């Protein structure tokens, strides 16, 4: 049966080899971070527990993600899906519908939601090394207090809105279906490994999480605009490239 929610797609992946690579991030300074499916799930659970316990989010709540495509952005996308929230990429933190904002290191001066988190986007998820502006909490510190298993209070349905990018909002089911179509167009096989040039790909946000889940495979997020994409794809043993 084709998974219709992010959680069910992740369970399908974990029923296979949970130690297999799931998301790999290659940064502009040569950094490389790789998370297995199990490690990714643990990170998602911690972030989801934070959203529920600290912001009291519910189905339909909105989380403004002021981030670029990154392995930590994938975690927050997963946490939003697990709690039934809408991940609003580049959303307005002051919008009354927004409960939480997650800000990257280059946007610390952005407006803030009622719960305002910031992530250093450190390769290994470490906290900031300098004090943050008043009103911003370090996400890497805050998630530590939360459990690495998450069970929603109520079932999150595939019809739940999940991802907003620009004028488009996808439900979880629609995002997985559209991602599967992109994979098919690229010739990406089931359980395949996809390289995404996040500096150029129009579908980078769908490819950050929905696409590897849709094919029960893995994704390499390449954020180096000067990289030789084909060489990186060969080195990472990718089956297809999205750019």
C-alpha positions in Angstrom: 0.0 0.0 0.0 1.3 3.5 -0.9 1.9 5.6 2.2 -0.4 8.6 2.4 1.3 10.4 5.4 4.8 11.3 6.2 4.7 9.2 9.3 3.5 6.1 7.5 6.1 6.6 4.8 8.8 6.9 7.4 7.6 3.7 9.1 7.8 1.9 5.8 11.4 3.0 5.5 12.2 2.0 9.1 10.7 -1.5 8.5 13.6 -2.0 6.0 17.1 -1.2 7.0 16.8 1.5 9.6 20.5 2.1 9.6 20.6 3.0 6.0 21.5 6.6 5.1 18.4 8.7 4.6 19.4 12.4 4.4 22.9 13.7 3.6 23.8 17.3 3.6 26.8 18.7 1.7 27.5 22.3 2.6 29.3 25.1 0.8 32.3 24.9 3.1 32.9 21.2 2.5 30.9 20.0 5.5 29.1 16.6 5.2 26.4 15.3 7.5 24.6 12.1 7.1 21.7 10.8 9.1 20.4 7.2 9.0 16.6 6.6 8.9 16.6 5.8 12.6 18.6 8.9 13.6 16.4 11.1 11.5 13.3 9.6 13.2 14.8 10.3 16.6 15.5 13.9 15.7 12.0 14.4 14.3 10.5 12.9 17.5 12.4 15.4 19.6 11.3 18.3 17.5 7.7 17.1 17.4 7.6 16.8 21.2 9.0 20.3 21.5 6.3 21.7 19.2 3.5 20.0 21.1 4.9 20.4 24.7 6.2 24.0 24.4 3.9 25.5 21.8 0.7 23.4 22.3 0.4 23.0 18.5 -2.6 21.2 17.1 -3.8 20.0 13.7 -3.6 23.0 11.4 -1.2 25.1 13.4 1.5 26.9 11.3 5.2 26.9 11.8 7.2 29.5 9.9 10.4 28.0 8.6 12.9 30.7 7.9 15.5 28.2 6.7 17.2 27.0 3.6 16.9 23.4 2.5 19.2 21.5 5.0 19.1 18.3 7.0 17.8 20.3 10.0 15.1 21.8 7.8 14.1 18.2 6.9 13.8 17.4 10.6 11.4 20.3 11.1 9.4 19.3 8.1 9.0 15.9 9.7 8.1 17.3 13.0 5.4 19.5 11.5 4.0 16.4 9.7 4.0 14.4 12.9 2.0 17.0 14.8 -0.3 17.9 12.0 1.2 21.4 11.6 1.7 23.3 8.3 5.4 24.0 7.6 5.3 27.5 6.0 8.5 28.1 4.2 9.6 31.8 4.5 6.3 32.4 6.3 5.4 35.5 8.3 6.1 34.8 12.0 3.7 37.7 12.9 0.8 36.1 11.2 -1.9 35.3 13.8 -2.0 31.7 12.6 1.7 31.1 13.3 2.6 29.5 16.6 6.3 28.9 16.1 9.1 30.2 14.0 12.4 28.5 13.3 15.1 30.8 12.1 18.5 30.1 10.5 21.7 31.9 11.5 21.4 34.4 8.7 18.0 35.6 9.7 18.2 36.3 13.4 16.8 39.7 13.0 13.5 38.4 11.5 10.2 38.9 13.2 9.3 36.3 15.8 6.4 34.0 16.5 5.1 33.4 20.0 7.7 30.6 20.3 10.8 31.7 18.4 13.5 29.2 17.8 16.9 29.6 16.1 19.2 27.0 14.7 22.9 27.5 14.0 22.6 24.9 11.1 25.7 23.4 12.6 26.8 20.2 10.7 26.3 18.1 13.8 23.4 20.0 15.3 25.4 21.9 17.9 24.1 25.1 19.6 25.2 28.7 18.8 28.5 29.6 20.2 27.5 33.2 20.9 24.5 34.6 22.8 21.2 35.0 20.8 19.1 38.2 20.7 16.5 38.4 23.4 13.4 36.4 22.7 15.1 33.8 20.6 15.7 30.3 21.9 18.4 28.0 20.7 16.6 25.0 19.1 19.6 22.7 19.6 19.4 23.3 23.4 15.6 23.2 23.6 15.1 19.9 21.9 17.5 18.1 24.3 14.8 18.1 27.0 12.4 16.2 24.8 12.0 12.5 24.2 13.1 10.7 21.1 9.8 8.9 20.6 6.6 10.7 19.6 3.0 9.5 19.6 0.4 12.0 18.4 -2.7 12.5 20.6 -4.9 12.1 17.6 -4.3 10.5 14.2 -2.8 12.9 11.6 -4.5 12.3 8.3 -3.0 12.5 4.8 -5.6 15.2 4.0 -3.9 17.5 6.6 -2.2 20.5 5.0 1.5 20.1 5.5 3.8 22.2 3.3 3.4 25.8 2.0 5.9 27.2 -0.4 5.0 30.4 -2.0 1.3 30.3 -3.1 1.1 26.5 -3.0 0.0 24.4 0.0 0.3 20.6 -0.2 -1.5 18.1 2.0 0.7 15.2 3.1 -0.8 12.9 0.6 -0.5 15.4 -2.3 3.1 16.2 -1.4 4.1 12.5 -1.5 2.2 11.9 -4.7 3.8 15.0 -6.4 7.2 13.9 -5.1 6.7 10.4 -6.5 5.9 12.0 -9.9 9.1 14.0 -9.8 11.0 10.8 -9.0 9.4 9.0 -11.9 10.2 11.8 -14.3 13.9 11.6 -13.2 13.9 7.9 -13.5 14.6 7.4 -9.8 14.0 3.8 -8.9 12.4 2.5 -5.7 14.8 2.8 -2.8 17.0 5.0 -5.0 19.3 7.8 -4.0 18.7 11.3 -5.2 21.1 14.2 -5.5 19.3 17.6 -5.2 21.1 20.8 -6.1 19.2 22.9 -3.6 20.8 26.1 -4.9 18.9 25.8 -8.2 16.1 23.1 -8.0 12.6 24.6 -8.2 11.3 21.5 -6.3 14.0 21.6 -3.6 11.6 21.7 -0.7 9.5 18.8 -1.9 12.8 16.9 -2.5 14.1 17.7 1.0 11.8 15.1 2.6 8.7 14.1 0.6 10.7 12.7 -2.4 13.0 10.3 -0.5 10.0 9.1 1.5 7.9 8.6 -1.6 10.5 6.2 -3.1 11.6 4.7 0.3 15.1 5.9 -0.6 17.6 8.6 0.4 18.5 12.1 -0.6 21.7 14.1 -0.8 21.2 17.9 -0.4 23.9 19.7 -2.2 24.2 23.3 -1.1 27.5 24.2 -2.8 26.9 26.4 -5.8 30.4 25.9 -7.1 30.3 22.1 -6.9 30.6 19.8 -9.9 27.1 18.3 -9.6 27.8 15.2 -11.8 31.1 14.4 -9.9 29.3 14.7 -6.6 26.5 12.5 -7.8 29.0 9.8 -8.8 30.9 10.1 -5.5 27.7 9.8 -3.5 26.5 6.9 -5.7 23.3 8.7 -6.6 20.8 7.3 -9.1 19.3 10.6 -10.3 19.9 14.3 -10.0 17.4 17.1 -9.5 18.7 20.6 -10.4 
